[in-house]
Amino acid sequence: MTARTNTTSWIAGALTAAVFAAAPWPAAAQAPASLTIVREVDSDRYDPPRSTARAGSEVLFMLGDTLVSLDFDMKTVKPGLAESWTISPDGKTYTFKLRQDVSFCDGKKMTAQDVVYTIKRWADPATRSPVAWRAGPIDDVVAIDDYTVEYKLKAPYSELLYQLTFSFGIIVDKANVEALGADFGVKGFNGTGPYCWVEWRPRNDLRLKRNANYKWGPPIYENRGPAHIEEIVWRIVPEETTRLAAVMTGQSPVTQYVPYSGLAQIRANRNLRIEETKEAFWTYFIGFKIDKAGLEDPLVRRALVMAVDQESISKDINFGETEPAFSYVSQLAQDWDRAYDSKLIKTNVAEANRLLDQAGWVMGADGFRTRNGQRLSPLAYGFAGSTWQKLMESVQGDLRKVGVDMRIQLFDATVAWGKLATQEFDMFGMSFPYITAGDALNLYFRSGNAPTPNRMNWKDAKTDELLNRGMTATDLAVRAAAFSEVIAQVHDAAVWIPLYHEPMKIAASTRLAPFKAHNIYGSGLYKGLDLKFVR
């Protein structure tokens, strides 16, 4: 085997009182022992391979650990539970040497058997993980001894180390999973992280307590454990004005869920600051189910994309804090084909009307289009909360200007993910994190990822072949060329309405010591090991 360094580039190496009356904020004197973080929505569960929401990941990173970790630059892979690793010359066998001082919150030692169980459970179809593909084309995962794991692939996978840094690969306790069954990640979670599970009240809050034995945090932190804060409470506050009030009054000393309208106030407040990073990308979009009546026609989909005013969304709804998106992934991301910049679909209402006329959808006296007696009235699903309500209503208004009667149904996040795995809807709102275009394309456009996260029902053999070619490429030029073709395919087909690209911005009180925002899966606080009250 060819040894690799333990620090590896992943590509190169592969507030109102009523709202809080039931659970009051801690008194000022107690604040250093407890930290409340407000956020807009909850996750549907906290089971690593099944929790694909950002809300899931940001908690799971504190509850557990991954084999390898990702530096703040979002490129460099560093040790995690694995203190070192080697990669075979053919790129198909990774051998991980594990730390021998790691234990779960209940005190049980973590061994190679836990890693094997975790990875195999992640990849097992019975787990129904929507991100099983991220684990790579697994041939087998075996424990050579108690602290050595051999991860065998059927083909090279240039992104394996990078993918293993995500919360989906957090090591779990087999006994805990089997004891809780369907309630794993709902009523409990026995992890190896800096914090331990206390209680989850869905749509209300989730409480974590410090793991006093933790000392194996990622080397990117000066403090590798235990954590400074004794208790963390993740509290759900859907109302953006209440979240802003919580930050302004110090009741929530840190959160990335500040409304765009409030960022200027925070910047002007000498007791607050913004921690920001642009090392990764987060994009909002509305997708089409391309096999649904009316939307099966690429002309109609292209018209709907043209009808939406992304510039206005970023300026008027997001107060200029986001970048209007016309591409499905940021044009600054690795693997994006800059030759495609000039071919992106831009706002053009006149052309949208012309295309809908051409497709046979006739404008009626009521201002809506019909064809063969049927109104063009797609049903759009999304998440409840101020963000998606405003976005959906803005898009709805733009589409009505060209005679399209988009209907909206929004659901709480605890049930929305299940609803978004059905065939009940025609359009859907979603946002997602990524580092490269290839990362994003593999997530959404693989045939095998339908019905979720490929909610568009995009099933194309050529796309699958190109994605496989790019994913297994060890030559960056081959990788980029393959993903470039996919970029052209899906954009030409007008599969999404891209809305905006969002940077990572975290509001923090000056009562907290300075810390660096992390952009891994949009989980800005990552493991929380650098969170510390200074006054």
N, C-alpha and C positions, 0 to 999 in steps of 0.2 A: 504494500500500500504506500501511497505517497502522502506524506504528512503535510498538513496545512497549518498555518498559524491559527491561534485561537481567536485572533481579531481579523475577521474576514469580510471583504466586500461581498454582499450576497450575489451580485451579478457576476463579479469576477470569480468568486468561489462557488459559484453555482447560481309690598307685603302688607296684608291687612291682618288685624288681630284675629278676626273670625277664622281665617284660613288655618291658623296655627293654634287655635284654642285647644284642640284635642291633644296636641303634642307641643308644649311651649318651648320657645327657644331657651337654651341654657343661659343662666345669668352671667353677667360679665366676669364675675370672679371664677366661674367654672369654665370659661371659654378655652383656656389653654389645655384642658383635659379632653375637650370634645370639639369637633369641627363638623358643622352642618354645610352640606353642599346642595344647593337647589339645582334642579334640572327640569326640563320641560316634560319629558315622557319617561315611562318605565320600560323595562324589557318584558318580554312574554315569559321568560324563565332565565335561570342562570346556570345553564348546562353548557360547558365549553363548545362542543361540536355542533350544538343545536341553537346556540344563542348568537345570532348574526347581527343583532342591533348594537349600535354604538353604546347604548345604555347597558347592554349586557357586558360588553368588553371592558368598559371603564370600571366596573365593579369586579369582574373576574380577575383582572390584572392585580388587584389588591388581595384577592382571596387565594390566588395560586401563582405558580411559576411555570415557565416554559423551558425546554431543553436549552435553547439559546436565546439571547436577548438582542435588541436592536438599539444602536446608539442614537443619539439625538439627531445625527445627520441623516437618518433614515436610509443609510447605505451600508453601514459597517455592522456586521454580525459579531457579537461578543459572547463570552460564556454566560450560561444561566445555570440550570441544574446540571448541565454537562460542563465540566471544567476544561475539557479538550475534545477534539475529534480529528479523525483522519478520513480521507476520501480516496477510494480506489482509483487507479489510473483510468478505468473505463467510466468513471463517474456514476457507477450504479450501486456502490456499497459505501455507506457512511457508518463509521464506528465511533460511538460516543462513550467517553469515560465520564462517569457520573461522580458528583461530589458524594462523600460518605458521611456528611454531617447534617443531612436534611431530614426533617421529620414533618409529619402532618400536624394539624392543629391538635389532634387528640393524643399526640406524643409518639405515634407509631413511626418507625423509620421508613423512609422512602427508598425503594430499591429498583433495580432494573425491571423487575416483574411489574411494577406499577407503570413504568414507561411503556412496556410492551402492551399491557392491557389498554392503556389510554389510546395509543396509536391505532391499535386494531379496532377498538370501539369506534373511534373517529371514522375509520374507513368502512366499517361494517354497514351494509345497506340497511340492516335492521335498525340502526340508530337513526336513520333518516336525516342525516346531516346534509343541509343544503350546500355545505362547503367541503364535502368529502374529497373533492378533486384537489383541494389545496394540499392534502397529504401526499400527493404524487402518485405515480403508477407503482404502488407497493407490490413487491413480490412476497416479502416476508419481513417480520420484525421479531428478533429473537434476543433473549438474554444470554449472553456468553457466560457471565457470572453475575453476582449480585450488583455489581457496579459497572458493567459493560453491556452496551446495547448495540446490536448490529441491525442497521436499517437497510434492507435490500430493495432495490428498485428494478423494475422490468426494463427501464430505459433511463438514460440520463435525465435529470430534472434540474435545470439551472437555478430554479427558485426555491429548492427545498429548504435550505437554511433560512431564507427570508420568510417563507411561509410558516416555519416552525416557531417564529418569534410571536405569532399572533395568538390571541386568547383561545382560539379553537383547539390549539395543541396543549393547553394547560394540563399538567399531570393530575389525574384524579385518583381517588382511593377506591379500588374495586369493591371492598366491603361496604363502603359508604354508598356507592352507586346501587349495589344490589339490595342493601337494606332499605333504602328509600324508594326504589323503583321509580314509578312515574313522578314521585315527589322530589326526586333528586334535583337540586337547583331551585326548588320551590319552598321546601320546608327545611332544607339544610344543605351544607356543602363543607366537606372536610378537606381543606386544601393545605398547601405548603407555604402560602403567601404571608406577607407582613401583617395581614389582618385575618381574623376568623369570623365566621358567620355567627350572628346573634339572632336576628329575626327579620323577615320580609313581610311587610304588609302591602300587597300589590296596590299600585296607584296612590300610595301614601308615602311610605319610607322603607329603607333597608338599613339596618344597623350592623356595624362591624366593630369588633374590639381588637386591640393590638395583640399580636402574637409575640409574647415576651421572649420566646426562644429563637425568634427569627434572626439570622445573621448571614444569610447567603444571597443577599440582593445583588442585582446586576452590577458589574464594575463601573458602569457609567455614573453611579451614585457615590458621593463621598461617604454618606451614611449607608452602610449595607445592612443595617438592622441592629436592634429593633427600631420600629418606626417611632418618631417623636410624639405623635398624637395618640392618645389612649383610645379614643373612640371616633369613628367617622359615621355620620348619618347622611345618607343620600335621600333627599326629600323631593318628592314630586310636586311641582308648582306650575300648573299649566298656564296661568295668567302671566304674561310677560311683564306687566307693570308691577306685579307683586314680586317677581324675581328681581327686578331692578331695585325695588324698595329694600329687599332683603340685603342686597349688596351695598346700597348706599348707606344703610343704617348699621352695617356691620354684623347683621344676624347671619349672613352667609358670607364669610370672609373670602371665599374663592369659588368661582364657577365659570364655565365657558358658555353657559346658557343665558347670556345677557342679550336683550333685544338690541338690534342695530340702532334703534332710536335712542338708546341710552348710552352708547359708547362715548359720545362727545361729553356727556355729563361726567362719566367716569374719568376721562382724560383730564377734565378740568378740576377734579377733586384731589386735593393734595394728600388725602388719606387713602387714595386708591391708585392703582396702576394697571396697565395692560401688559400681560406677558404674551408675546406673539411669536409664531414660527411659520415659515413658508416652505418647510422642507418636505411637505407632502401635499396632497390635493384632496379636496372634498367637493363633489359635484352634485347639484340638484337637477332632477329631470322629471318629465312625465312620459311614461312609455305607453306604447300601443300594443294591444293583443292583435297581431297582424292577421289572424284568421277569423276575426269577428266581422259580422255583416257591416258593410260600409267602410270599415278600416282595412279590409283585405286589399283595397286598391291603393297602390303606392302614390297615385296622383292625389288622392284624398289626404293621405298622411302628409305628403309634402305641402299641401295647401294649409293644413292645420299648423304645421311648423312655421310656415311663412306668416300666419296670422298673428303669432304671438310676439309681443314687443319685449324682448329681453332687456334692452337698454332701460326701459321704463321700470321694469321690476327692480333692477339693481339700484336705480336712482331714487325712485319714489317709495318703494316698499322697504328696501334695504339701506336707505340713506347713504348710498354711495360706498358702502363698506364691502361690497362684493363685486366680482368681475362678471359682466354679462357673458353667457356661454352660448356659443353656436356649435361648438364641438362637444362630443360626448365625454371626452377627457381633456384635461388642460393641454393646450398646445405647447406648454413648457415641459410636459412630462417626457421621460425617456420612452422611446419607441413610437412617439407621435411622428407622423410623416408630414413634414412642413410643406411638401409639394401639394398636399390636400387643402392647405389654408384657403386657396382661392376658390375652392369648390363647395365650401360650406353654405348651407341654406340660411339666408338672412331674412329679416323681416321685410315683407313686401305684400301688403294687403291687396293691392290691385291684382297682382299675379295670383294670389290665393283665390280670389273670386273667379278669375279666369279658369284656373285648374278645376275648381268645383263645378263650374258650368260645363267644362269639357267632360268631366266624369259623369255628367247627367243629373246632377243634383240641382234642382230648380228652386230659385228663391220665391217664396210665397208672399202673399200680402201681409202675413203676420211677422215677416222678417226672418223666417226659418226655412231651411231647404228640405225638400222632399224628393224622393224618387220612387216611382211605382207605388205611390200612396204611403210610403214610409218616411218618417222624419229622420234626419241625420242627428241622432240624439244619443251619443255614447255615454255610458255610465263610468264615472271615474271614482276609484277607491283611493283613500289616503289616510293619513294619521290625524287624529284629533289634536288640537293644540293650535295656538295662534299662528305658528309658522306656516303650516300647510293649509290652514283655513284661508289665510290671506293669499297664498300662492294660487290655490285652486280657484278662488274667486276672481283673481286677476286674469288667469288664463280663461276662465269661463267668460269673462267680459270681452276679452279679445276675440274669442271664437264666435261669440254672438254677433260681432260686427260683420262676420262673413256668413252668417246664417246657420251656424252650428250650435245646437242646443245641448251643450255638455251638462250632464247631471252629476252631482257630487254626493258621495257618502263618505264620511270620515269616522274612524273607529279609534278607540283607545288602544294604545300600543300593546296592552296585554292580550288583546284579541285580534289586532290588525294583522299581525304576521300570519295568523291562520287564515284570515279572510283573503290575504294576498296570495295564498297558495292555491286558491280555487280558480275556477273558470267563470265565475259569476260576473266579472266586470269586463269593460272594454278598454279602459285606460287606468293608469295607476301612478301615484306620486311616490318618488323614492329619492334618496340621496345616498352617497357611498364614498368611502375613502380608497385611495390607491397611491402607488408610487410611480408606476409606469403605465403606459397605454396597454401593454400586454397583460398586466395584472388586472386591469379593468375589463378588458375584452374577454379574458378567460372566465371571469366571474359571470358575466351576463349572457354570452352568446354561444356557449356550448349547448348542443342539442340535449345532452344528457342532464343539463341543469334545469330543464323544464319539468314541472311548472314553476319552480322557484329555485334559484333567483332569476332564471330565464322566464320571466312572467310574460314575455312578448310572444312565446311559442315560436321563436326563431329556430328553425331546424333545417340546417343546411350542411350537407356532407363536405362541401368545399371549405366552409368555415371551420368545421371540426378538424379537417386535415391541416389547414393552415395554423390553427391554434396549437395543435400537437407539434407541428414542425417548429413553431416559435418557442414553445415551452421546453422542448427537449434539446434545443440548439445550444451548442457550446461556443459557437461563433456569434458574436453580437450582430454582425452584418446579416447573417442568415435569420436571426431572431427578428431584427427590425424589418427586413423585407417581408417576412411572413405576416407580421402584425400590420404592416402597411396595407397589404391586400385586404385584410379584415376591416380595417378602418374605412377603406373605400366601399366595401360591400355594404356595411351596415348604415353608413351615412347616406349612401346613394338610395338605399331602401327607405329612408326616413322612418326609422323604427322608434325614435324618441323625439320629444321636444326638449332640447337642453335648455336649462333656465339660468343657472349661474354657478360659478366656481367660488367656494367659500374658503377664506384663510382661517387658520387657527388663532383665536384671540381669547385669552382668559383674563377675566377681571379678578384682581386680588387686592386685599387690604394690606396696607403697610404694616399692619400688626403681624403679618406673616413674613418670614425671611424670604429674600429673593430666591426664585427657583426657575428652572428652565421648562418651558412648555414642551411636551413630547407630542409627536403627531402620529403615533402608531394607532391605526384604526380610529383616528379621531379622538383617542382617549388621552386628553391633554395632561392629566395628572399622573398617568401611567401607574406606577406602584405607590406613589405618595410618600416615598421615603425621604424626600427633601422638604416636605411640608412641616413647618415649625413656627410656632408663635415666638416672636421676639419681644412683644409688649402687649 
